[in-house]
Amino acid sequence: MPKTDAPYHVLCVDDEDFLLDISKLFLEREGDFKVDTALSASEGLNKQLDTQYDAIISDYEMPGMNGIEFLKEIRKNDISIPFIIFTGRGREEVVIDALNNGADFYLQKGGDPKSQFAELKSKLEHAIRQKKAEGILQQEREQLLSIFDSLEQMVYVSDPLTYEILYVNKYFRNFLNRDVIGKICYEEFQNKKSPCEFCTNTVILKNKPEPYSWEHFNAVYERYYSIVDRIIQWPDGRDVRLEVATDVTETKRALDELNAAYEEIASSEDELKHQFGEILESKEELRKSEERYRSVVENVQDVFYRSDNKGNLVMASPSALAMFGYDSLDEIIGKNIADSFYKDPSERDRLMEILHEKGQVYNFEAYLVKKDNSQIYVSTNAHFYYNEDGSIAGVEGSIRDITRMKKASNALRESEELYRFLVEHIEDGVFIVQNDIVVFCNNKFAEIIGYTRNEIL
C-alpha cells in the first residue's frame, strides 16, 4: 500500500490478548497502520466514540456482545467505516449475518499465520481504499448536484436502460411540485405507458460521451424546450442519461408570431414592437443568468479556465491572478497554456492524451510556473467542451494549488528516508522492543548477536 502522510488508524477487538498482540505486531510492522486494541466489544465502542478510526477488525465470539452485535452498534453511528469480521467461527449463517449487517469482509482464523495475516492486511487495505474512493465519489456527486441545483434549467438524470429517474435538480423539483425519484421518466414527464418514440437514449449511448441537442414540445406541460442530452458516469459507476432542458416557450412563440406576421403582412407596427419587447425581455433574462454564473466563477479560490483547440487560454476566473502572480487577466488571455504555464510542456501533452482516451481527467498533478518563474504544484480536473455541432471546442476545468500539501508530504518522506539511512549505517546495533517482542532491528544488531533480521523479528 502506498505511503500516506500518516498510517491508517485501526481498532482491533478480540477477547484473546495473544491474538491482539500478534495482529498489532503484524499490521504495524511496515508502518502502514497504527493499531489500537480492545478486549471486548463494549471497550471497542467506547474507544470508537473517542477516536476517528479508518477501519475496525473484530472477533465474532466474545463475552457480553458478539461481533455481529458490535457491528450493528457501530453502524448506528457510522455506516461507512470499513468493518472486518476476523474469527474462528465458520458457520455459513454467521457469514451471511455479518455481510447483511454491513461487514465489508469475513475472514476465518486458522491455517498458516503468515498467510492468514497477509490476507487480513490485504483485505484491510482494500476496504479502506474502497471506502475512501467511495467518499471521494460522494463528494464529487455532491459538487455536481450542487452545480445542477444552481441552474435555472430543468436537469434530470435517469438510467437509460430501465428509465428510472435518479435525480432532478431544484428548479425542476419546484416545477413538478412532487417527488419523482425512483419512478419512470416517460410515465412522469410524458404521461405515457411505454418509452417515448422520440427518446434519444439509443443515440447518446451509441455516441457517448458526445452531447445530442434537439428541441421538443411537451404536450403535458404545453411548453417548448431546447434540450441537450449526453451519457455521463454516475458516482456508482453506471452510465446514465443527463438531460438539461431550457424552456424556450416564450422565445419560440414570439418567433412563430413574428414569422406569421411577416408572412401575412398583417402585423401592425405596435404588434411588432410588442413582440420585439418580448424578445428583449428574454435576452435580459439570459443576461441575468450569465451574470449569476459569472459571479460564481469570480468568487471561487480554485481557478476555472477554458482553452481553445490549440491550447490557448480563452477564459480564466479572477482567482488566476492571485495563483499565478499577474495583475490583470489581459496578461494571460491568449497565452499558450503548455508553453507559458507548465514547467514541463510535455505534461500538458500527457493530460491531453488522457482526455482523448477517457474524455475527462481528475486530480492530474503537475508543476506550473508563475509570472516570477517560481513554481507551484497543482491538481487539475478537466474535460472537453463542445461546439453547437457537437465537435470539440476545447478544454475547460479547474486548477487547485496543492503546493503546501505536496511539500509537507515530501518533507515527511525525506525525514523517514533519512532516519532509515542513519539507522542502517551506524556502527551500533539498534533494536526496538514492544511488549517484550522485538519489532525492529538494524543489520548491525543482527550481526552482533549472530542471527538474521528475519530470525530476530
C-alpha positions in Angstrom: 0.0 0.0 0.0 1.4 3.5 -0.9 2.7 5.6 2.0 0.4 8.3 3.2 1.1 11.3 5.4 0.2 9.2 8.4 -0.5 5.5 8.9 -4.1 4.3 8.9 -5.6 4.1 12.4 -7.2 0.7 13.0 -9.1 -0.7 16.0 -8.8 -4.5 16.7 -11.3 -6.1 19.1 -10.8 -9.6 20.4 -11.1 -11.3 23.9 -7.7 -13.0 23.5 -4.7 -10.9 24.4 -2.3 -13.1 22.4 -4.2 -12.6 19.1 -4.5 -8.9 19.7 -0.7 -8.7 20.2 0.0 -10.8 17.1 -2.4 -8.7 15.0 -0.9 -5.4 16.2 2.7 -6.6 15.7 2.0 -7.8 12.1 -0.1 -4.8 11.0 2.3 -2.2 12.4 5.5 -3.9 11.2 5.8 -1.9 8.0 4.5 1.3 9.3 1.3 1.4 7.2 -1.0 1.0 10.2 -1.4 2.2 13.8 -3.4 -0.3 15.8 -5.4 0.2 19.0 -6.8 -2.9 20.8 -9.8 -3.7 22.9 -10.6 -6.9 24.8 -14.4 -6.6 24.4 -17.0 -5.0 22.1 -18.0 -2.6 24.9 -14.5 -1.4 25.3 -14.3 -1.1 21.5 -17.4 1.1 21.4 -16.0 3.4 24.0 -12.8 3.8 22.0 -14.6 4.3 18.8 -16.6 7.2 20.3 -13.4 9.0 21.2 -11.2 8.2 18.2 -11.7 8.5 14.4 -10.6 5.1 13.1 -10.0 4.2 9.4 -11.2 0.6 10.0 -12.3 -1.9 12.6 -11.4 -5.6 12.9 -13.5 -7.7 15.3 -13.7 -11.2 16.6 -17.2 -12.9 16.5 -17.4 -14.9 19.7 -16.8 -12.6 22.7 -18.4 -12.4 26.1 -21.2 -9.8 26.6 -21.6 -8.7 23.0 -20.6 -10.7 20.0 -19.0 -9.4 16.7 -22.4 -9.0 14.9 -24.0 -7.1 17.7 -20.9 -4.9 17.9 -21.2 -4.3 14.1 -24.8 -3.3 14.5 -23.9 -0.8 17.2 -21.2 0.7 15.0 -23.5 1.0 12.0 -26.0 3.0 14.1 -23.5 5.9 14.1 -21.2 5.2 11.2 -22.4 3.4 8.1 -19.2 3.9 6.1 -16.3 2.8 8.3 -14.7 -0.5 7.0 -15.6 -3.4 9.3 -13.9 -6.9 9.0 -15.1 -10.0 11.0 -11.9 -12.0 11.9 -12.9 -15.1 13.8 -12.6 -18.8 14.1 -16.3 -19.2 13.8 -17.0 -20.5 10.3 -20.7 -21.3 10.0 -22.4 -20.1 6.8 -25.2 -18.3 8.7 -22.7 -16.2 10.6 -21.0 -15.1 7.3 -24.4 -14.2 5.8 -25.5 -12.3 9.0 -22.2 -10.4 9.0 -22.4 -9.3 5.4 -26.1 -8.5 5.7 -25.4 -6.1 8.6 -22.7 -4.2 6.7 -19.4 -6.1 7.2 -17.0 -5.4 4.4 -15.2 -8.8 4.7 -15.4 -12.0 6.7 -12.1 -13.8 7.4 -11.8 -17.1 9.2 -8.8 -17.7 11.6 -6.6 -20.8 11.3 -4.0 -22.1 9.0 -0.6 -20.6 8.3 -0.3 -17.4 10.4 1.9 -15.6 7.8 -0.6 -16.3 5.0 -3.6 -15.5 7.3 -2.3 -12.1 8.4 -1.2 -11.3 4.9 -4.7 -11.9 3.7 -6.1 -9.8 6.7 -3.8 -6.9 5.8 -4.8 -7.2 2.1 -8.5 -7.1 2.9 -8.0 -4.2 5.3 -6.1 -2.2 2.7 -8.8 -2.9 0.1 -11.6 -2.0 2.4 -10.0 1.3 3.4 -9.1 2.2 -0.2 -12.6 1.4 -1.4 -14.3 3.5 1.4 -12.0 6.4 0.7 -12.7 6.1 -3.0 -16.5 6.0 -2.3 -16.0 9.1 -0.1 -14.4 10.9 -3.0 -17.1 9.8 -5.4 -19.8 11.0 -3.0 -18.0 14.4 -2.7 -17.8 14.7 -6.4 -21.5 13.7 -6.7 -22.5 16.4 -4.2 -20.4 19.0 -6.0 -22.0 18.0 -9.3 -25.6 18.1 -7.9 -24.8 21.5 -6.2 -24.0 22.9 -9.6 -27.1 21.4 -11.1 -29.2 22.9 -8.3 -27.9 26.3 -9.1 -29.1 26.2 -12.7 -32.5 27.8 -13.7 -33.0 25.0 -16.2 -34.6 21.6 -15.9 -31.9 19.0 -15.2 -32.6 15.3 -14.6 -30.6 12.1 -14.6 -32.1 8.7 -15.5 -31.0 5.1 -16.2 -31.1 4.7 -20.0 -31.8 1.0 -19.7 -34.6 1.0 -17.1 -35.8 4.6 -17.5 -35.7 5.0 -13.7 -35.3 8.7 -12.5 -32.2 9.0 -10.4 -32.1 12.8 -9.8 -33.9 16.0 -10.6 -32.5 19.4 -9.8 -34.1 22.1 -7.5 -35.6 24.1 -10.4 -37.2 21.0 -11.9 -38.5 19.8 -8.5 -40.2 23.1 -7.8 -41.8 23.0 -11.3 -43.1 19.4 -10.7 -44.1 20.0 -7.1 -43.9 16.3 -6.4 -41.3 13.6 -5.7 -40.4 11.6 -8.8 -37.1 9.9 -7.7 -37.3 6.2 -8.4 -40.2 6.5 -10.8 -40.2 6.0 -14.6 -39.3 9.1 -16.7 -41.8 8.5 -19.6 -44.7 8.0 -17.1 -43.9 11.1 -15.0 -42.8 13.5 -17.7 -44.9 12.4 -20.7 -47.9 10.5 -19.2 -47.0 7.5 -21.4 -47.2 3.8 -20.6 -44.2 2.9 -22.8 -40.9 4.6 -23.8 -41.3 7.7 -25.9 -40.9 7.2 -29.7 -38.6 10.3 -29.7 -36.4 9.1 -26.9 -32.7 9.8 -27.5 -31.3 7.0 -25.3 -30.1 4.9 -28.3 -28.4 7.9 -29.9 -26.5 9.1 -26.9 -25.5 5.6 -25.8 -24.1 5.0 -29.3 -22.2 8.3 -29.4 -21.2 8.7 -25.7 -19.8 11.0 -24.4 -20.8 13.3 -27.2 -23.9 15.5 -26.5 -27.0 15.5 -28.6 -29.0 18.7 -29.0 -32.7 18.8 -30.0 -36.0 20.6 -29.4 -39.2 19.2 -28.2 -42.8 20.4 -27.4 -44.1 18.7 -24.2 -47.8 18.3 -24.6 -48.2 17.6 -20.9 -46.7 20.9 -19.8 -47.5 22.7 -23.1 -44.0 24.1 -23.2 -41.2 24.1 -25.8 -37.8 23.0 -24.7 -34.3 23.3 -26.1 -32.6 20.1 -24.8 -29.1 18.7 -24.6 -28.7 15.0 -23.7 -25.5 13.1 -23.1 -24.2 10.0 -21.3 -22.2 10.6 -18.1 -20.8 8.3 -15.5 -22.8 8.3 -12.2 -20.8 8.0 -9.0 -21.9 4.4 -8.6 -20.1 3.6 -12.0 -23.3 3.4 -14.1 -23.6 5.1 -17.5 -26.6 7.4 -17.0 -28.6 9.9 -19.1 -28.1 13.6 -18.2 -30.7 15.9 -19.7 -30.6 19.7 -19.5 -33.8 21.3 -20.8 -34.2 25.1 -21.3 -37.7 26.5 -21.5 -37.8 28.4 -24.8 -41.6 28.7 -25.0 -41.8 32.4 -24.9 -39.0 32.9 -27.4 -40.4 30.2 -29.6 -43.9 31.7 -29.6 -42.5 35.1 -30.2 -40.5 34.0 -33.2 -43.5 32.0 -34.5 -45.7 35.0 -34.2 -43.1 37.2 -35.8 -42.8 34.9 -38.8 -46.6 34.7 -39.1 -46.8 38.5 -39.1 -44.2 38.7 -41.9 -45.9 36.0 -44.0 -49.4 37.6 -43.7 -48.1 41.2 -43.9 -50.8 42.0 -41.4 -49.0 42.9 -38.3 -49.2 46.4 -37.1 -46.2 48.4 -36.0 -47.4 48.3 -32.4 -47.6 44.5 -32.5 -44.1 44.2 -33.9 -42.8 46.4 -31.2 -44.6 44.3 -28.6 -43.0 41.1 -30.0 -39.6 42.8 -30.1 -40.1 43.8 -26.5 -40.7 40.2 -25.5 -37.5 39.1 -27.3 -35.6 41.8 -25.5 -37.0 40.6 -22.2 -35.9 37.1 -23.0 -32.4 38.4 -23.7 -32.4 40.3 -20.5 -33.2 37.1 -18.5 -30.4 35.4 -20.3 -28.0 38.2 -19.4 -29.0 37.9 -15.8 -28.4 34.2 -15.8 -25.0 34.7 -17.3 -24.2 37.3 -14.6 -25.1 34.8 -11.9 -22.8 32.2 -13.5 -20.0 34.8 -13.7 -20.5 35.7 -10.1 -19.9 32.1 -9.1 -16.8 31.8 -11.2 -15.3 35.1 -10.0 -15.6 34.2 -6.3 -14.1 30.8 -6.1 -10.5 30.2 -4.9 -9.7 27.5 -7.4 -9.0 28.7 -11.0 -11.7 27.9 -13.6 -10.4 28.1 -17.1 -11.1 27.4 -20.8 -8.7 26.8 -23.6 -9.3 26.5 -27.4 -8.3 23.6 -29.5 -4.8 25.0 -29.9 -4.2 25.1 -26.2 -4.5 28.9 -25.9 -6.2 30.3 -22.8 -9.5 32.0 -23.7 -11.1 32.4 -20.3 -9.9 32.3 -16.7 -11.5 33.2 -13.3 -10.0 36.2 -11.4 -8.5 33.7 -8.9 -5.9 33.0 -11.6 -4.3 36.4 -10.9 -3.5 35.5 -7.2 -2.4 31.9 -8.1 0.0 32.9 -10.9 1.0 36.4 -9.7 -0.4 38.5 -12.6 -2.0 41.9 -12.3 -4.8 41.5 -14.9 -6.4 38.8 -17.0 -5.3 40.6 -20.2 -1.7 39.5 -19.4 -2.6 35.8 -19.6 -5.6 35.5 -22.0 -4.4 34.2 -25.4 -1.2 32.6 -23.9 -0.5 29.0 -24.8 -1.0 27.0 -21.7 1.7 24.4 -22.2 4.4 27.0 -23.2 3.5 29.7 -20.6 2.4 27.8 -17.5 3.8 24.3 -17.5 7.3 23.7 -16.1 7.4 20.7 -18.5 5.2 21.3 -21.6 5.1 17.5 -22.2 3.0 17.2 -19.0 0.3 19.1 -20.9 0.6 16.6 -23.8 0.1 13.8 -21.2 -3.0 15.4 -19.9 -4.4 15.7 -23.4 -3.7 12.1 -24.1 -5.7 11.1 -21.0 -8.5 13.4 -22.1 -8.7 11.9 -25.6 -8.7 8.4 -24.1 -11.2 8.9 -21.3 -13.0 12.2 -22.0 -12.1 13.7 -18.6 -9.3 14.0 -16.1 -9.4 14.0 -12.3 -6.6 15.1 -9.9 -3.9 15.4 -12.6 -0.8 16.7 -10.8 1.9 18.9 -12.3 4.3 21.7 -11.7 3.2 25.1 -13.1 5.2 28.3 -13.4 4.1 31.7 -12.0 4.9 35.1 -13.6 8.1 35.5 -11.4 9.2 32.0 -12.6 8.6 30.4 -9.2 6.9 27.0 -9.3 3.6 25.8 -7.8 2.3 22.2 -7.6 -1.3 21.9 -8.7 -4.1 19.4 -9.1 -6.3 19.7 -12.2 -9.7 18.4 -13.2 -10.6 18.9 -16.8 -12.9 17.8 -19.6 -13.8 18.8 -23.2 -16.5 21.3 -24.1 -18.2 21.3 -27.4 -19.5 23.5 -30.2 -23.1 23.5 -31.2 -22.4 20.9 -33.9 -21.0 18.5 -31.3 -17.4 19.0 -32.3 -14.7 19.6 -29.6 -14.3 23.3 -29.0 -11.5 23.0 -26.4 -10.8 22.1 -22.8 -12.3 23.5 -19.6 -11.6 22.7 -16.0 -10.3 23.8 -12.6 -6.9 24.1 -11.1 -6.1 23.8 -7.3 -2.8 24.9 -5.7 -1.6 21.9 -3.6 2.0 23.1 -3.2 1.9 23.2 0.6 0.4 19.8 0.9 3.0 18.4 -1.5 5.9 20.0 0.3 4.6 18.6 3.6 4.3 15.1 2.1 7.8 15.3 0.6 9.3 16.5 3.8 7.8 13.6 5.8 9.1 11.1 3.2 12.6 12.6 3.2 12.6 12.6 7.0 11.7 8.9 7.0 14.3 8.0 4.4 17.0 9.9 6.4 16.1 8.1 9.6 16.2 4.7 7.9 19.6 5.6 6.3 21.1 6.7 9.6 19.9 3.6 11.5 21.2 1.2 8.8 24.6 2.8 8.5 25.7 3.5 12.1 28.1 1.1 13.7 25.9 0.5 16.8 23.2 -2.2 17.0 19.7 -0.7 17.1 16.6 -2.5 18.1 13.0 -1.7 19.3 11.0 -3.9 21.7 7.3 -3.6 22.2 5.5 -5.8 24.8 8.7 -8.0 25.1 8.7 -8.6 21.3 11.5 -7.3 19.0 9.6 -5.4 16.3 12.7 -3.7 14.6 16.4 -4.1 14.4 19.1 -3.0 12.1 21.7 -5.2 10.3 24.4 -4.3 12.8 22.4 -5.6 15.7 21.7 -8.9 13.8 25.4 -9.2 13.0 26.3 -8.7 16.7 24.1 -11.4 18.1 24.6 -13.8 15.1 21.1 -14.0 13.7 19.4 -12.7 10.6 16.9 -9.9 10.9 14.1 -12.2 9.9 15.0 -14.7 12.6 15.0 -11.9 15.2 11.8 -10.1 14.3 
